[in-house]
Amino acid sequence: MTQIHPKDHIFMFSALTSQIISNVPSTLLFSNFTDNWQDLLWGANAGGFGSLFASFANLIAYRLYLNNTETGNPGKFTIQFMVFGYIFFFISFDMFFILRS
């Protein structure tokens, strides 16, 4: 079992906070509390996957979908977007710890 090192917390906090307030504001928030910019940036990038709120780019993509489709299903798009987004979120989360060890 992999043990989480205390300095890995900045990665986890920035990635998880990105799911709620987006990755750019999350990065700016945590940059005031750490000099560990490598983990912060990895967390911001991983945090951009997942929810529609994880990145402003995700919200732009959703808006483009809504504005450019007449027969699309926004609910289906949202579910597919989040399923694939969280798959990549967890892959990047795992890759951080694999590459870190």
N, C-alpha and C positions, 0 to 999 in steps of 0.2 A: 504494500500500500504506500502510495506516495504521500509524504508529509508536506504540508503547505508551509513554506518558509515565510516568516513575518514580512519580508520585503515584497512578497508576492501579493500582498493585500492591495497594493495600489493598482495592480492589473485587474484583480477581481472587482474592486470597488468601481473603477472606471468602466469596465465592461458591463457590469450589472446596472449601474446608474444610467448608462447610455440607453438602456431599454425603456427608461421612463422619461428622461429629459433630453435625449439625443446625444450623439457622441461629441459634438463640438462643445456645447456648454459643459458637458461632463469633464472633458479634457481641461477646459479653462478653470473649472472649479477645483479640480485636484492638482493642477499645476502650481497652485499657491501653497500646497502642503508637502510637496516632494521634490527631490532632485533626481529621482529615479525616472528619467524621461523615457528610457527604453520600454519599461513595463507600462508606463502611462500611455505611450503611443500604441503599443500592442493592444492594450485594453480598449483604447478608442477605436482601433480598427476592427477588433473582434466585436466590440459593442455595436458597431454599425449594422451588423446582421441581426435578424430576429424580428422584433416588432416593427410596425410601421413608424413608430416614434423614435426608433433607434438611430435613425439618421434623417436629416432633412431631405436628403436625396430620395429616401423611401417614400416620403410624403409627396414629393414632386412626381415620382413615378406613379403613385396612386392617383394623383390628380390628372396626370396625362392619360391614364387608362380611362378614368371617368369621362374626360372631355372628348376622347377620340373613339369611343365605341358606343354604338347605339344598341347593340344586341347583347353586350357583355353582361356578366353577372358579377356585380361588385362583391357580394358575399363569397362566392366561389374564388374570385381573384384574391381576396384578403386571406382566406384560409390557405390557399396554395402558396401565397407569398410568405406567410408566417411559417408554414411547415418547412419550406425550403430555407427560409431565413434562419430558423432555429437549428436546422441541421448544420448549416455552415457556422452558426454561432458556436455550437458545441464542438465542432471539428476544430475551429480556431482556438477555443478554450483548451481543448486537449493538446493541440499542437504546442501551445505555449509551455505546458508542463513537460511534454515529451522533449522538446528542444532545450528546455531549461535544465533538465537532469543530465 
